[in-house]
């Protein structure tokens, strides 16, 4: 039997310290808009009309984000 552990907030970065295996992320995204905070909680500052990306388009770029360590640079 497999167990699932969910890390929330700062608990996400602590998970590697006490779990074996890898982490998995589940993402829900809205494409075609930018916000002043670069996340879903900010005010929309730019929205592209007619934005259209298929599931295949999105799945085609996923490998660019998988693999070796990726260092994310959060905005100021």
C-alpha positions, 0 to 999 in steps of 0.5 A: 500500500502506498501513502501520499504526503502533502506538503503545504507552504513552507512544509514543501521544502522540508519534505525532502528531509524526512521522505524518501523518493521524489516530490511530485507537483500538481499544477493548475494554470491560467495561461495568457495573462500576467499579474503584478505579483507573477502569481494568481493573487496579483492584479492582471497587468496584461492579457493576451487576447486570442491566446490558444495553447493545446494540451499537446503544445503544453506537454511538448514544453514540459521536458524543459522543466524536468531533470536536473536542478532548476533554480527559480529566480523569484521577482523582487 
